[in-house]
Structure formats: C-alpha cells, structure tokens
C-alpha cells in the first residue's frame, strides 16, 4: 500500500470522526470510536506479527469497545478511571487467550506484549468520546479531527522525513488554531492550536515510525498503521484540552 493511500485512509477516518461529532453528537461519536477500535484490532496483530492473530484481535476489540462503552455510560468523572478497570480486565483476557492457545504456545512473550500493546491503542479511542462529553466538546472534536485529516493529507508529500514532520506538525497546529478561532466562543485559538499541534505531532511521529517498515507492503498491516493516528489522537486532544481548560 502506497504512502498516499495510507494518508488518504487516515484523513478519511479523521473526517468521519469530525462529521460524527459535529452532525450526530455523542452517540454517533461513540459508534465511530468503537469502529476505530475494531479497525485497530483487525490490523494490529498482522502489523505486530503476533502468533495468534484471531485471539489477539478479539481481546483488542473487546478492550476498545469496552473502553468506549465505559466512558459513554459512566462519563469522564475521576479522570477516566473507568478506563483503568477496562485495561486491567484486558490484561486478564490476554492471559486467558494465551491459556487457550494450542501447539506449545510459541513466542509467548511476544504474543502477550503485542496483545497488551494493541489493547492499549484500542482503549485510547475512548479519548474522542471523552472529548465529546466535555463542555464545547463537539466543536473541540471537530477542530482536532479536521486538523488531523489535514496533517495526514500533507504527510503524503514526498519530502525528507524530518521536513515532512515539521510541515505536518505546523499544519496541524495552524488548522487547529484557525478552527479554534472560528469557534472562538467555545474552543478558542489557544486550545484549538494546541489540539491541532498534538495531532500533527502524532501523525508526524507515526509517519516516521512506520515509513521504513517492510510489513507495510502488505495491505492489513498498512491499513492498521493508517488507523492508529486517528485511534490514539482523541486521547492526546483530551489531555491537552484538560490542561488548558484547567
């Protein structure tokens, strides 16, 4: 899968998150976050080359959906402590999955570590739901997601990795600041700019991390690498906005 194709997938998913939040509200946004978690579960075992891809995918998907449900039902009180419970349960599920494996359980350590890492990535999709439940959260999610989409599109340009990282980060922060200005009564340039910069840096980091990996020549690992920036971006935006709003 080409770099341009991965960038388009990332941008399209980010635009979908923005649309779900701005047009539909809380429940569609939760659905979009759960969908992202499932996409992470489908692609991560292949990207990490885990030995039990079906079992690992099930654990990761259940973790992501559980995290989204916990934030949607319980809310964002106590700094998302419900996510800690979900993630702890996912570690138990990971060990149960390993106990159910047959054939001598080869590469046990890699399997456990890879599944736990995938679960951590999946549970961060709940960050979008947490952002949406804040005061002015709909506009904040739309601002950050559009900034992420623009940053992802720019990452497809064929420049040296270091220059691309700078360009993507600046573009994300700039778009976030502009949209924050548009929603100045709710978001503001400071929060919008920091949210955009956060997702821009995330896109740049993941682009630099996965760009040289040979596994991205295969469709499923490449697709997973395209989903990860959108899946994890919501948690970064939530943390950045909480810091500024505090």
C-alpha positions as CSV (number, residue, x, y, z in Angstrom):
1,X,0.0,0.0,0.0
2,X,1.5,3.3,-1.0
3,X,2.1,6.2,1.3
4,X,-0.5,8.3,-0.4
5,X,-3.1,5.6,0.1
6,X,-2.4,5.3,3.8
7,X,-2.6,9.1,4.1
8,X,-6.0,9.2,2.4
9,X,-7.3,6.4,4.7
10,X,-6.1,8.4,7.8
11,X,-7.6,11.6,6.5
12,X,-10.9,9.9,5.6
13,X,-11.2,8.3,9.1
14,X,-10.4,11.6,10.8
15,X,-13.0,13.4,8.7
16,X,-15.5,10.7,9.7
17,X,-14.9,11.4,13.4
18,X,-15.4,15.1,12.8
19,X,-18.6,14.5,11.0
20,X,-19.9,12.1,13.6
21,X,-19.3,14.6,16.4
22,X,-20.5,17.7,14.7
23,X,-23.5,16.3,12.9
24,X,-24.6,13.4,15.1
25,X,-23.5,14.2,18.6
26,X,-22.5,11.9,21.5
27,X,-23.9,8.5,20.4
28,X,-22.6,8.6,16.8
29,X,-19.2,9.7,18.1
30,X,-19.1,6.7,20.4
31,X,-20.0,4.5,17.5
32,X,-17.2,6.0,15.4
33,X,-14.7,5.4,18.3
34,X,-15.8,1.8,18.7
35,X,-15.4,1.3,15.0
36,X,-11.9,2.7,15.2
37,X,-11.1,0.2,18.0
38,X,-12.3,-2.7,15.8
39,X,-10.2,-1.5,12.9
40,X,-7.1,-1.4,15.3
41,X,-8.0,-4.9,16.4
42,X,-8.2,-6.2,12.8
43,X,-4.9,-4.8,11.7
44,X,-2.6,-4.7,14.7
45,X,-1.9,-8.4,15.1
46,X,-0.7,-8.5,11.5
47,X,1.4,-5.3,11.9
48,X,3.0,-6.7,15.1
49,X,3.3,-10.2,13.6
50,X,1.6,-11.9,16.5
51,X,1.4,-15.7,16.5
52,X,-2.4,-15.9,17.4
53,X,-3.9,-13.2,15.3
54,X,-7.6,-14.2,15.8
55,X,-7.4,-14.5,19.6
56,X,-5.3,-11.3,19.9
57,X,-7.8,-9.4,17.7
58,X,-10.7,-10.5,19.8
59,X,-9.0,-9.3,23.0
60,X,-8.1,-6.0,21.5
61,X,-11.6,-5.4,20.0
62,X,-13.3,-6.2,23.3
63,X,-10.9,-3.8,25.1
64,X,-11.5,-0.9,22.8
65,X,-15.3,-1.4,22.7
66,X,-15.4,-1.8,26.5
67,X,-13.4,1.4,26.9
68,X,-15.7,3.4,24.7
69,X,-18.8,2.0,26.5
70,X,-17.3,2.8,29.9
71,X,-16.7,6.5,29.0
72,X,-20.1,6.8,27.3
73,X,-22.0,5.3,30.2
74,X,-20.0,6.4,33.2
75,X,-18.8,9.7,31.8
76,X,-15.4,11.4,32.3
77,X,-15.6,11.8,36.0
78,X,-12.5,10.9,38.1
79,X,-10.1,11.4,35.1
80,X,-11.3,8.4,33.1
81,X,-10.6,5.9,35.9
82,X,-13.1,3.5,34.3
83,X,-10.5,3.0,31.5
84,X,-8.0,1.7,34.0
85,X,-10.5,-1.0,35.0
86,X,-11.2,-1.9,31.4
87,X,-7.5,-2.1,30.6
88,X,-6.8,-4.2,33.7
89,X,-9.5,-6.6,32.5
90,X,-7.9,-6.7,29.1
91,X,-4.7,-8.0,30.6
92,X,-6.6,-10.8,32.2
93,X,-8.3,-11.6,28.9
94,X,-4.8,-11.6,27.3
95,X,-3.6,-14.3,29.7
96,X,-6.8,-16.3,29.2
97,X,-6.3,-16.1,25.5
98,X,-2.8,-17.5,25.9
99,X,-4.1,-20.4,28.0
100,X,-6.5,-21.3,25.3
101,X,-3.7,-21.5,22.7
102,X,-2.6,-24.9,21.5
103,X,0.6,-26.2,19.9
104,X,3.1,-25.3,22.6
105,X,2.3,-21.6,22.7
106,X,5.3,-20.4,20.7
107,X,6.6,-16.8,21.1
108,X,4.6,-16.4,24.3
109,X,6.3,-13.2,25.5
110,X,5.9,-11.6,22.1
111,X,2.2,-12.6,21.9
112,X,1.4,-11.2,25.4
113,X,3.3,-8.0,24.9
114,X,1.9,-7.4,21.4
115,X,-1.7,-8.0,22.5
116,X,-1.4,-5.8,25.6
117,X,0.1,-3.0,23.4
118,X,-2.8,-3.4,20.9
119,X,-5.3,-3.2,23.7
120,X,-3.7,0.0,25.0
121,X,-4.0,1.5,21.5
122,X,-7.6,0.4,21.2
123,X,-8.7,1.7,24.6
124,X,-7.4,5.2,23.7
125,X,-10.2,5.5,21.1
126,X,-12.3,6.4,24.1
127,X,-10.5,9.7,24.2
128,X,-12.7,11.0,21.4
129,X,-15.8,10.2,23.5
130,X,-14.3,11.9,26.5
131,X,-13.6,15.0,24.5
132,X,-17.1,15.0,23.1
133,X,-18.6,14.9,26.6
134,X,-16.7,18.0,27.7
135,X,-18.3,21.5,27.6
136,X,-17.9,22.5,24.0
137,X,-16.7,19.0,23.2
138,X,-18.5,18.8,19.8
139,X,-16.6,21.7,18.4
140,X,-13.3,20.6,20.0
141,X,-13.6,17.1,18.4
142,X,-14.4,18.6,15.1
143,X,-11.4,21.0,15.3
144,X,-8.9,18.3,16.3
145,X,-10.2,15.8,13.8
146,X,-10.1,18.2,10.8
147,X,-6.6,19.2,11.8
148,X,-5.6,15.6,11.9
149,X,-7.1,15.0,8.5
150,X,-5.2,17.9,7.0
151,X,-2.0,16.8,8.7
152,X,-2.4,13.2,7.4
153,X,-3.0,14.5,3.8
154,X,0.2,16.6,4.0
155,X,2.2,13.6,5.2
156,X,1.7,12.0,1.8
157,X,4.0,14.7,0.2
158,X,7.3,13.2,-0.8
159,X,9.8,15.2,1.3
160,X,12.6,14.1,3.6
161,X,11.1,12.6,6.8
162,X,12.4,15.4,9.1
163,X,11.0,18.2,6.8
164,X,7.7,16.3,6.5
165,X,7.4,16.0,10.3
166,X,7.9,19.8,10.7
167,X,5.4,20.6,7.9
168,X,2.8,18.2,9.3
169,X,3.1,19.5,12.8
170,X,2.9,23.1,11.8
171,X,-0.1,22.4,9.5
172,X,-1.9,20.6,12.3
173,X,-1.4,23.4,14.7
174,X,-2.3,26.1,12.2
175,X,-5.5,24.4,11.1
176,X,-6.4,23.8,14.8
177,X,-5.8,27.5,15.6
178,X,-7.9,28.7,12.6
179,X,-10.8,26.4,13.5
180,X,-10.5,27.4,17.2
181,X,-10.8,31.0,16.0
182,X,-14.0,30.0,14.1
183,X,-15.4,28.5,17.3
184,X,-13.9,31.3,19.4
185,X,-16.8,31.4,21.9
186,X,-16.3,27.7,22.7
187,X,-12.8,26.4,21.7
188,X,-10.5,29.4,21.1
189,X,-7.3,29.7,19.3
190,X,-5.1,28.5,22.2
191,X,-7.0,25.3,22.8
192,X,-7.6,24.7,19.0
193,X,-3.9,25.3,18.2
194,X,-2.6,23.0,20.9
195,X,-5.1,20.3,19.9
196,X,-4.1,20.6,16.3
197,X,-0.4,20.6,17.2
198,X,-0.9,17.5,19.3
199,X,-2.5,15.5,16.5
200,X,0.0,16.9,14.0
201,X,2.9,15.7,16.1
202,X,1.2,12.4,16.4
203,X,0.8,12.0,12.6
204,X,4.5,13.0,12.1
205,X,5.7,10.6,14.7
206,X,3.7,7.6,13.4
207,X,4.8,8.5,9.8
208,X,8.4,8.5,10.8
209,X,8.0,5.2,12.8
210,X,6.2,3.1,10.2
211,X,7.5,4.6,7.0
212,X,10.6,2.3,6.8
213,X,8.8,-0.9,7.9
214,X,8.7,-3.6,5.2
215,X,5.5,-5.1,6.5
216,X,3.6,-2.0,5.2
217,X,3.9,-3.5,1.8
218,X,1.1,-5.9,2.9
219,X,-2.4,-4.4,3.0
220,X,-3.6,-5.3,6.5
221,X,-0.5,-4.0,8.4
222,X,-0.5,-0.9,6.2
223,X,-4.2,-0.3,7.0
224,X,-3.5,-0.7,10.7
225,X,-0.8,1.9,10.5
226,X,-3.3,4.3,8.8
227,X,-5.8,3.8,11.6
228,X,-3.5,4.3,14.6
229,X,-3.2,8.1,14.4
230,X,-6.9,8.6,14.4
231,X,-7.5,6.0,17.1
232,X,-5.0,7.5,19.5
233,X,-5.4,11.1,18.6
234,X,-8.5,11.6,20.8
235,X,-6.7,10.9,24.0
236,X,-4.0,13.4,23.2
237,X,-6.6,16.0,22.5
238,X,-8.4,15.2,25.7
239,X,-5.2,15.6,27.8
240,X,-4.1,18.8,26.1
241,X,-7.6,20.4,26.4
242,X,-7.9,19.4,30.1
243,X,-4.5,21.0,30.8
244,X,-5.5,24.3,29.2
245,X,-9.1,24.4,30.5
246,X,-7.8,23.7,34.0
